[in-house]
Amino acid sequence: MACVFFPAVAPFPVPFKPFVIAQGVFRVPLAAFILGTLLGRGCLFFFEGFLGARYGVAAKQFLFSQKWTSLGMVLAVVILFLIIRRLPIFKSTAQP
């Protein structure tokens, strides 16, 4: 069940769908898959909801008070993403 639970608990940048497909390929039992997915996703979203309820207003105030820093960080992430996407290892070499 750990092979289902840990990917389900992984935060946003980790895609869950490849793990789901791999679990089907490796024939993980359906009961373990459903239980692990429900427990893992339940824990993840409960934790995110808790953080949002606990720090939501303070986090919003921080972002608005530090708007230029927050904007700069978002732009840096977007630019980094665009630079990484242009690396040669991500280029398609297939020719028609």
Secondary structure, DSSP 8 states (H G I E B T S, - for coil): -HHHHHHHHS-TTS-SHHHHHHHHHTT--HHHHHHHHHHHHHHHHHHHHHHHHHHHHHHHHHHHHTHHHHHHHHHHHHHHHHHHHTSGGGS-----
